[in-house]
Amino acid sequence: MDYHTCCMDFCPRIGYNYMMRHSPVSTIMLSSELPKALDAFAACFDLRITVFNEKGERIITGGAQRQIPYCRTVKGTAQGLAACDRSDRTLFERARAEKKTVSHICHGGLLEAVHPVYAHHVLCAYIMLGQIALSGKAVMGKFAGLLKKKRTYSRLEVNSILNLFEILVHHIIDHKLVRIRTDEKYELVMEYMRAHFRERLSVADVASVAGLGKTTVAQLFRTCAGKTFKELLIDMRLDEAERLMREPGMTLREAAFKSGYDDPLFFSRTYRRLRGMTPSAYRQKTAAIVL
């Protein structure tokens, strides 16, 4: 699989403009398969799908989809542009906090959805689906005529589109179509942690795999992930628990045990403290996408 680092130049082989992700320790890597996935989704629904870096800077837009005339007009004033920017950043913050697809109606009356992309448990990108016109939803009156030719969707259809969007994003994440290039030692210890996070694991165990001292590997985690070993280990376990809780028939007790927790009660307390809700509430919330 070919990968391309983000740069400011036009890439003729892929046909997209990229923006550099400025970071002293890692660079976003985009698979050559990513544009194909974005193009297909954008073409099916005549929607705009865009990848942003973790700072909210646009990297790539699927299907070479330009903003529709309605959105360009709404953003045509400094006030309108600022409102759109605030709206996007609010959605990015929600996606980062909830670590899942979130959606809202933007100030222009169209629906937008965002899903965060994590690599090595570090936020590296957001994928946004936008320009979704809802049937019967009021938009800015003086510009409404610009949406006459725009396809509209019912609430039921939008729920289906958002479910497919979430499947697409998980495909992108699972197949590493967006990833980060980091320190080789860091990638080595993260690979070991991903394979053994369900077990009793210590900093010393991880350090020995990379041939590093405990102090050095602790600094490596802080530099590359901005987190401690313990924080990364808990993130892995809670993320795995969330994946398991989305599976039909999986009990919360089983999810706790299979994600590395011997005590379901301790798991529930930890989950609530760090994710802001109980495991039961998470399961209920993810049972369906609510607009």
C-alpha positions as YAML, in Angstrom:
chain: A
units: angstrom
residues:
- id: 1
  name: MET
  ca: [0.00, 0.00, 0.00]
- id: 2
  name: ASP
  ca: [1.45, 3.36, -1.03]
- id: 3
  name: TYR
  ca: [1.53, 6.24, 1.45]
- id: 4
  name: HIS
  ca: [2.07, 9.93, 0.87]
- id: 5
  name: THR
  ca: [3.07, 12.51, 3.42]
- id: 6
  name: CYS
  ca: [1.12, 15.74, 3.53]
- id: 7
  name: CYS
  ca: [2.69, 18.62, 1.62]
- id: 8
  name: MET
  ca: [1.62, 21.91, 0.09]
- id: 9
  name: ASP
  ca: [2.18, 20.76, -3.51]
- id: 10
  name: PHE
  ca: [-0.34, 19.27, -5.92]
- id: 11
  name: CYS
  ca: [0.15, 15.52, -6.38]
- id: 12
  name: PRO
  ca: [-0.74, 14.60, -10.00]
- id: 13
  name: ARG
  ca: [-0.80, 10.86, -9.34]
- id: 14
  name: ILE
  ca: [-3.48, 11.20, -6.68]
- id: 15
  name: GLY
  ca: [-4.98, 14.47, -7.82]
- id: 16
  name: TYR
  ca: [-5.37, 16.20, -4.47]
- id: 17
  name: ASN
  ca: [-3.89, 19.14, -2.67]
- id: 18
  name: TYR
  ca: [-2.38, 18.42, 0.72]
- id: 19
  name: MET
  ca: [-1.52, 20.55, 3.71]
- id: 20
  name: MET
  ca: [1.42, 19.82, 6.00]
- id: 21
  name: ARG
  ca: [0.69, 18.70, 9.52]
- id: 22
  name: HIS
  ca: [3.33, 20.55, 11.50]
- id: 23
  name: SER
  ca: [4.65, 18.37, 14.30]
- id: 24
  name: PRO
  ca: [8.14, 17.74, 15.65]
- id: 25
  name: VAL
  ca: [7.51, 14.04, 16.20]
- id: 26
  name: SER
  ca: [5.01, 12.77, 13.61]
- id: 27
  name: THR
  ca: [3.60, 13.35, 10.13]
- id: 28
  name: ILE
  ca: [0.22, 12.36, 8.74]
- id: 29
  name: MET
  ca: [0.52, 9.61, 6.14]
- id: 30
  name: LEU
  ca: [-2.30, 9.20, 3.60]
- id: 31
  name: SER
  ca: [-2.77, 5.93, 1.74]
- id: 32
  name: SER
  ca: [-3.27, 6.11, -2.02]
- id: 33
  name: GLU
  ca: [-6.49, 4.15, -1.36]
- id: 34
  name: LEU
  ca: [-7.98, 7.00, 0.68]
- id: 35
  name: PRO
  ca: [-9.08, 9.20, -2.26]
- id: 36
  name: LYS
  ca: [-10.87, 6.21, -3.82]
- id: 37
  name: ALA
  ca: [-12.87, 5.61, -0.65]
- id: 38
  name: LEU
  ca: [-13.77, 9.30, -0.27]
- id: 39
  name: ASP
  ca: [-14.62, 9.67, -3.97]
- id: 40
  name: ALA
  ca: [-16.99, 6.71, -3.94]
- id: 41
  name: PHE
  ca: [-18.88, 7.89, -0.87]
- id: 42
  name: ALA
  ca: [-19.14, 11.49, -2.10]
- id: 43
  name: ALA
  ca: [-20.38, 10.38, -5.53]
- id: 44
  name: CYS
  ca: [-23.07, 8.06, -4.12]
- id: 45
  name: PHE
  ca: [-24.78, 10.77, -2.10]
- id: 46
  name: ASP
  ca: [-23.67, 14.01, -3.79]
- id: 47
  name: LEU
  ca: [-22.20, 15.18, -0.51]
- id: 48
  name: ARG
  ca: [-18.93, 16.77, 0.58]
- id: 49
  name: ILE
  ca: [-16.54, 14.64, 2.65]
- id: 50
  name: THR
  ca: [-13.33, 16.21, 3.90]
- id: 51
  name: VAL
  ca: [-10.34, 15.15, 5.98]
- id: 52
  name: PHE
  ca: [-8.87, 17.73, 8.37]
- id: 53
  name: ASN
  ca: [-5.75, 17.47, 10.48]
- id: 54
  name: GLU
  ca: [-5.99, 17.65, 14.27]
- id: 55
  name: LYS
  ca: [-5.73, 21.45, 14.10]
- id: 56
  name: GLY
  ca: [-8.82, 21.67, 11.89]
- id: 57
  name: GLU
  ca: [-6.88, 22.44, 8.69]
- id: 58
  name: ARG
  ca: [-8.24, 20.86, 5.52]
- id: 59
  name: ILE
  ca: [-6.09, 18.10, 4.00]
- id: 60
  name: ILE
  ca: [-8.20, 16.39, 1.34]
- id: 61
  name: THR
  ca: [-11.77, 16.53, -0.02]
- id: 62
  name: GLY
  ca: [-13.43, 13.49, -1.58]
- id: 63
  name: GLY
  ca: [-14.74, 13.57, -5.10]
- id: 64
  name: ALA
  ca: [-13.07, 16.93, -5.70]
- id: 65
  name: GLN
  ca: [-16.35, 18.26, -4.30]
- id: 66
  name: ARG
  ca: [-16.42, 22.03, -4.19]
- id: 67
  name: GLN
  ca: [-18.61, 23.89, -1.77]
- id: 68
  name: ILE
  ca: [-22.12, 24.25, -3.14]
- id: 69
  name: PRO
  ca: [-23.21, 27.78, -4.17]
- id: 70
  name: TYR
  ca: [-25.38, 28.06, -1.05]
- id: 71
  name: CYS
  ca: [-22.41, 27.45, 1.30]
- id: 72
  name: ARG
  ca: [-20.11, 29.73, -0.70]
- id: 73
  name: THR
  ca: [-22.69, 32.51, -0.46]
- id: 74
  name: VAL
  ca: [-23.29, 32.01, 3.28]
- id: 75
  name: LYS
  ca: [-19.52, 32.23, 3.79]
- id: 76
  name: GLY
  ca: [-19.26, 35.23, 1.49]
- id: 77
  name: THR
  ca: [-19.09, 37.73, 4.34]
- id: 78
  name: ALA
  ca: [-16.59, 37.94, 7.19]
- id: 79
  name: GLN
  ca: [-19.43, 37.37, 9.64]
- id: 80
  name: GLY
  ca: [-20.70, 34.31, 7.79]
- id: 81
  name: LEU
  ca: [-17.21, 32.82, 7.46]
- id: 82
  name: ALA
  ca: [-16.56, 33.31, 11.18]
- id: 83
  name: ALA
  ca: [-19.87, 31.65, 12.06]
- id: 84
  name: CYS
  ca: [-19.02, 28.64, 9.88]
- id: 85
  name: ASP
  ca: [-15.58, 28.37, 11.45]
- id: 86
  name: ARG
  ca: [-17.05, 28.45, 14.98]
- id: 87
  name: SER
  ca: [-19.62, 25.83, 13.98]
- id: 88
  name: ASP
  ca: [-16.93, 23.49, 12.60]
- id: 89
  name: ARG
  ca: [-14.66, 23.86, 15.61]
- id: 90
  name: THR
  ca: [-17.52, 23.18, 18.00]
- id: 91
  name: LEU
  ca: [-18.22, 19.95, 16.15]
- id: 92
  name: PHE
  ca: [-14.53, 18.99, 16.15]
- id: 93
  name: GLU
  ca: [-14.39, 19.51, 19.92]
- id: 94
  name: ARG
  ca: [-17.45, 17.32, 20.45]
- id: 95
  name: ALA
  ca: [-16.01, 14.57, 18.25]
- id: 96
  name: ARG
  ca: [-12.68, 14.70, 20.12]
- id: 97
  name: ALA
  ca: [-14.43, 14.52, 23.49]
- id: 98
  name: GLU
  ca: [-16.89, 11.75, 22.57]
- id: 99
  name: LYS
  ca: [-14.53, 9.79, 20.27]
- id: 100
  name: LYS
  ca: [-17.31, 8.93, 17.85]
- id: 101
  name: THR
  ca: [-19.47, 10.34, 15.07]
- id: 102
  name: VAL
  ca: [-21.27, 13.51, 16.16]
- id: 103
  name: SER
  ca: [-23.61, 15.66, 14.09]
- id: 104
  name: HIS
  ca: [-25.47, 18.94, 14.23]
- id: 105
  name: ILE
  ca: [-27.38, 21.44, 12.12]
- id: 106
  name: CYS
  ca: [-25.01, 24.24, 11.14]
- id: 107
  name: HIS
  ca: [-25.98, 27.91, 11.34]
- id: 108
  name: GLY
  ca: [-26.89, 27.74, 7.63]
- id: 109
  name: GLY
  ca: [-29.46, 24.99, 8.25]
- id: 110
  name: LEU
  ca: [-27.52, 22.07, 6.73]
- id: 111
  name: LEU
  ca: [-26.46, 18.94, 8.58]
- id: 112
  name: GLU
  ca: [-22.79, 18.16, 9.23]
- id: 113
  name: ALA
  ca: [-21.18, 15.12, 10.87]
- id: 114
  name: VAL
  ca: [-17.63, 14.57, 12.10]
- id: 115
  name: HIS
  ca: [-15.70, 11.51, 13.23]
- id: 116
  name: PRO
  ca: [-12.25, 11.72, 14.86]
- id: 117
  name: VAL
  ca: [-9.36, 9.56, 13.62]
- id: 118
  name: TYR
  ca: [-6.89, 8.21, 16.15]
- id: 119
  name: ALA
  ca: [-3.55, 6.55, 15.34]
- id: 120
  name: HIS
  ca: [-1.55, 5.02, 18.19]
- id: 121
  name: HIS
  ca: [-4.26, 6.51, 20.43]
- id: 122
  name: VAL
  ca: [-3.22, 9.99, 19.32]
- id: 123
  name: LEU
  ca: [-5.74, 12.24, 17.55]
- id: 124
  name: CYS
  ca: [-4.37, 12.86, 14.07]
- id: 125
  name: ALA
  ca: [-7.38, 13.83, 11.92]
- id: 126
  name: TYR
  ca: [-11.10, 14.51, 11.61]
- id: 127
  name: ILE
  ca: [-13.34, 13.32, 8.78]
- id: 128
  name: MET
  ca: [-16.30, 15.60, 8.09]
- id: 129
  name: LEU
  ca: [-19.42, 14.85, 6.09]
- id: 130
  name: GLY
  ca: [-21.29, 17.99, 5.11]
- id: 131
  name: GLN
  ca: [-23.69, 19.88, 2.85]
- id: 132
  name: ILE
  ca: [-26.58, 17.57, 3.79]
- id: 133
  name: ALA
  ca: [-29.92, 19.25, 3.07]
- id: 134
  name: LEU
  ca: [-32.82, 17.91, 5.14]
- id: 135
  name: SER
  ca: [-36.30, 17.62, 3.71]
- id: 136
  name: GLY
  ca: [-38.52, 20.31, 5.21]
- id: 137
  name: LYS
  ca: [-35.68, 21.96, 7.12]
- id: 138
  name: ALA
  ca: [-35.66, 25.75, 6.91]
- id: 139
  name: VAL
  ca: [-32.47, 27.41, 5.67]
- id: 140
  name: MET
  ca: [-31.44, 31.04, 5.30]
- id: 141
  name: GLY
  ca: [-34.42, 32.46, 3.43]
- id: 142
  name: LYS
  ca: [-32.65, 34.92, 1.16]
- id: 143
  name: PHE
  ca: [-30.32, 32.17, -0.09]
- id: 144
  name: ALA
  ca: [-32.85, 29.31, -0.18]
- id: 145
  name: GLY
  ca: [-33.11, 29.50, -3.97]
- id: 146
  name: LEU
  ca: [-29.51, 28.29, -4.24]
- id: 147
  name: LEU
  ca: [-30.61, 24.89, -2.88]
- id: 148
  name: LYS
  ca: [-33.40, 24.26, -5.40]
- id: 149
  name: LYS
  ca: [-31.32, 21.72, -7.34]
- id: 150
  name: LYS
  ca: [-29.74, 20.21, -4.23]
- id: 151
  name: ARG
  ca: [-30.97, 16.75, -3.30]
- id: 152
  name: THR
  ca: [-32.68, 16.63, 0.10]
- id: 153
  name: TYR
  ca: [-32.85, 13.71, 2.50]
- id: 154
  name: SER
  ca: [-35.41, 12.59, 5.05]
- id: 155
  name: ARG
  ca: [-34.39, 11.99, 8.67]
- id: 156
  name: LEU
  ca: [-34.53, 8.24, 8.09]
- id: 157
  name: GLU
  ca: [-32.29, 8.53, 5.04]
- id: 158
  name: VAL
  ca: [-29.82, 10.72, 6.92]
- id: 159
  name: ASN
  ca: [-29.59, 8.17, 9.73]
- id: 160
  name: SER
  ca: [-28.72, 5.52, 7.14]
- id: 161
  name: ILE
  ca: [-26.12, 7.80, 5.53]
- id: 162
  name: LEU
  ca: [-24.53, 8.51, 8.92]
- id: 163
  name: ASN
  ca: [-24.37, 4.82, 9.71]
- id: 164
  name: LEU
  ca: [-22.62, 4.19, 6.39]
- id: 165
  name: PHE
  ca: [-20.33, 7.15, 7.09]
- id: 166
  name: GLU
  ca: [-19.34, 5.59, 10.41]
- id: 167
  name: ILE
  ca: [-18.63, 2.26, 8.68]
- id: 168
  name: LEU
  ca: [-16.47, 4.09, 6.12]
- id: 169
  name: VAL
  ca: [-14.47, 5.85, 8.84]
- id: 170
  name: HIS
  ca: [-13.90, 2.60, 10.72]
- id: 171
  name: HIS
  ca: [-12.70, 1.06, 7.45]
- id: 172
  name: ILE
  ca: [-10.28, 3.96, 6.99]
- id: 173
  name: ILE
  ca: [-9.00, 3.54, 10.56]
- id: 174
  name: ASP
  ca: [-8.84, -0.27, 10.57]
- id: 175
  name: HIS
  ca: [-6.99, -0.39, 7.25]
- id: 176
  name: LYS
  ca: [-4.72, 2.51, 8.25]
- id: 177
  name: LEU
  ca: [-5.61, 4.65, 5.25]
- id: 178
  name: VAL
  ca: [-4.75, 7.60, 7.50]
- id: 179
  name: ARG
  ca: [-1.90, 7.07, 9.92]
- id: 180
  name: ILE
  ca: [1.03, 8.87, 11.47]
- id: 181
  name: ARG
  ca: [4.72, 8.28, 10.99]
- id: 182
  name: THR
  ca: [6.40, 8.42, 14.35]
- id: 183
  name: ASP
  ca: [9.57, 7.33, 16.11]
- id: 184
  name: GLU
  ca: [10.34, 3.67, 15.28]
- id: 185
  name: LYS
  ca: [10.83, 2.80, 18.94]
- id: 186
  name: TYR
  ca: [7.45, 4.31, 19.75]
- id: 187
  name: GLU
  ca: [5.76, 2.26, 17.04]
- id: 188
  name: LEU
  ca: [7.47, -0.86, 18.40]
- id: 189
  name: VAL
  ca: [6.27, -0.37, 21.97]
- id: 190
  name: MET
  ca: [2.76, 0.59, 20.81]
- id: 191
  name: GLU
  ca: [2.56, -2.57, 18.72]
- id: 192
  name: TYR
  ca: [3.54, -4.59, 21.81]
- id: 193
  name: MET
  ca: [0.99, -2.77, 23.97]
- id: 194
  name: ARG
  ca: [-1.79, -3.37, 21.44]
- id: 195
  name: ALA
  ca: [-1.03, -7.10, 21.56]
- id: 196
  name: HIS
  ca: [-0.80, -7.33, 25.35]
- id: 197
  name: PHE
  ca: [-2.94, -4.52, 26.85]
- id: 198
  name: ARG
  ca: [-5.43, -7.05, 28.28]
- id: 199
  name: GLU
  ca: [-2.67, -8.54, 30.44]
- id: 200
  name: ARG
  ca: [-0.92, -7.17, 33.51]
- id: 201
  name: LEU
  ca: [1.53, -4.82, 31.83]
- id: 202
  name: SER
  ca: [4.19, -2.54, 33.29]
- id: 203
  name: VAL
  ca: [6.47, 0.16, 31.95]
- id: 204
  name: ALA
  ca: [9.39, -2.21, 32.51]
- id: 205
  name: ASP
  ca: [7.75, -4.85, 30.26]
- id: 206
  name: VAL
  ca: [7.29, -2.34, 27.45]
- id: 207
  name: ALA
  ca: [10.76, -0.81, 27.88]
- id: 208
  name: SER
  ca: [12.46, -4.20, 27.61]
- id: 209
  name: VAL
  ca: [10.82, -4.86, 24.24]
- id: 210
  name: ALA
  ca: [12.39, -1.71, 22.78]
- id: 211
  name: GLY
  ca: [15.68, -2.13, 24.62]
- id: 212
  name: LEU
  ca: [15.12, 1.13, 26.50]
- id: 213
  name: GLY
  ca: [15.19, 2.17, 30.13]
- id: 214
  name: LYS
  ca: [11.96, 2.93, 31.96]
- id: 215
  name: THR
  ca: [12.72, 6.65, 32.13]
- id: 216
  name: THR
  ca: [13.49, 6.79, 28.41]
- id: 217
  name: VAL
  ca: [10.32, 4.97, 27.35]
- id: 218
  name: ALA
  ca: [8.24, 7.15, 29.69]
- id: 219
  name: GLN
  ca: [9.68, 10.23, 27.96]
- id: 220
  name: LEU
  ca: [8.94, 8.61, 24.58]
- id: 221
  name: PHE
  ca: [5.26, 8.32, 25.49]
- id: 222
  name: ARG
  ca: [5.10, 11.93, 26.63]
- id: 223
  name: THR
  ca: [6.84, 13.17, 23.48]
- id: 224
  name: CYS
  ca: [4.95, 11.14, 20.90]
- id: 225
  name: ALA
  ca: [1.53, 10.81, 22.52]
- id: 226
  name: GLY
  ca: [1.43, 13.53, 25.14]
- id: 227
  name: LYS
  ca: [0.31, 10.87, 27.63]
- id: 228
  name: THR
  ca: [1.80, 8.58, 30.25]
- id: 229
  name: PHE
  ca: [2.10, 4.82, 29.88]
- id: 230
  name: LYS
  ca: [-0.79, 4.31, 32.30]
- id: 231
  name: GLU
  ca: [-3.03, 6.75, 30.40]
- id: 232
  name: LEU
  ca: [-2.35, 5.00, 27.09]
- id: 233
  name: LEU
  ca: [-2.97, 1.58, 28.63]
- id: 234
  name: ILE
  ca: [-6.31, 2.70, 30.06]
- id: 235
  name: ASP
  ca: [-7.26, 4.28, 26.71]
- id: 236
  name: MET
  ca: [-6.59, 0.99, 24.94]
- id: 237
  name: ARG
  ca: [-8.69, -0.96, 27.43]
- id: 238
  name: LEU
  ca: [-11.61, 1.47, 27.36]
- id: 239
  name: ASP
  ca: [-11.55, 1.68, 23.55]
- id: 240
  name: GLU
  ca: [-11.64, -2.10, 23.38]
- id: 241
  name: ALA
  ca: [-14.48, -2.18, 25.89]
- id: 242
  name: GLU
  ca: [-16.45, 0.27, 23.73]
- id: 243
  name: ARG
  ca: [-15.88, -1.89, 20.67]
- id: 244
  name: LEU
  ca: [-17.13, -4.93, 22.58]
- id: 245
  name: MET
  ca: [-20.13, -3.08, 24.00]
- id: 246
  name: ARG
  ca: [-21.26, -2.30, 20.46]
- id: 247
  name: GLU
  ca: [-21.46, -6.04, 19.71]
- id: 248
  name: PRO
  ca: [-24.97, -7.55, 20.02]
- id: 249
  name: GLY
  ca: [-25.33, -9.91, 22.96]
- id: 250
  name: MET
  ca: [-22.14, -8.79, 24.72]
- id: 251
  name: THR
  ca: [-22.75, -8.15, 28.42]
- id: 252
  name: LEU
  ca: [-21.01, -5.30, 30.23]
- id: 253
  name: ARG
  ca: [-19.36, -7.83, 32.52]
- id: 254
  name: GLU
  ca: [-17.94, -9.75, 29.55]
- id: 255
  name: ALA
  ca: [-16.76, -6.51, 27.92]
- id: 256
  name: ALA
  ca: [-14.91, -5.58, 31.12]
- id: 257
  name: PHE
  ca: [-13.16, -8.94, 31.41]
- id: 258
  name: LYS
  ca: [-12.25, -9.13, 27.72]
- id: 259
  name: SER
  ca: [-10.75, -5.63, 27.75]
- id: 260
  name: GLY
  ca: [-8.41, -6.34, 30.66]
- id: 261
  name: TYR
  ca: [-10.44, -5.56, 33.79]
- id: 262
  name: ASP
  ca: [-10.76, -8.23, 36.49]
- id: 263
  name: ASP
  ca: [-13.31, -6.18, 38.43]
- id: 264
  name: PRO
  ca: [-16.41, -5.01, 36.48]
- id: 265
  name: LEU
  ca: [-17.24, -2.47, 39.18]
- id: 266
  name: PHE
  ca: [-13.77, -0.90, 38.94]
- id: 267
  name: PHE
  ca: [-14.16, -0.87, 35.16]
- id: 268
  name: SER
  ca: [-17.49, 0.96, 35.45]
- id: 269
  name: ARG
  ca: [-16.04, 3.57, 37.82]
- id: 270
  name: THR
  ca: [-13.00, 4.11, 35.60]
- id: 271
  name: TYR
  ca: [-15.12, 4.37, 32.47]
- id: 272
  name: ARG
  ca: [-17.48, 6.89, 34.04]
- id: 273
  name: ARG
  ca: [-14.62, 9.00, 35.40]
- id: 274
  name: LEU
  ca: [-12.76, 9.20, 32.09]
- id: 275
  name: ARG
  ca: [-15.53, 9.00, 29.49]
- id: 276
  name: GLY
  ca: [-18.14, 11.04, 31.35]
- id: 277
  name: MET
  ca: [-20.90, 8.42, 31.35]
- id: 278
  name: THR
  ca: [-21.58, 4.90, 32.58]
- id: 279
  name: PRO
  ca: [-20.94, 1.90, 30.31]
- id: 280
  name: SER
  ca: [-24.72, 1.33, 30.19]
- id: 281
  name: ALA
  ca: [-25.28, 4.91, 29.04]
- id: 282
  name: TYR
  ca: [-22.63, 4.48, 26.32]
- id: 283
  name: ARG
  ca: [-24.34, 1.37, 25.04]
- id: 284
  name: GLN
  ca: [-27.71, 3.13, 24.91]
- id: 285
  name: LYS
  ca: [-26.21, 6.19, 23.24]
- id: 286
  name: THR
  ca: [-24.50, 4.20, 20.50]
- id: 287
  name: ALA
  ca: [-27.50, 1.96, 19.83]
- id: 288
  name: ALA
  ca: [-28.67, 4.53, 17.26]
- id: 289
  name: ILE
  ca: [-27.42, 7.78, 15.83]
- id: 290
  name: VAL
  ca: [-29.60, 10.61, 17.05]
- id: 291
  name: LEU
  ca: [-29.64, 13.87, 15.09]
...
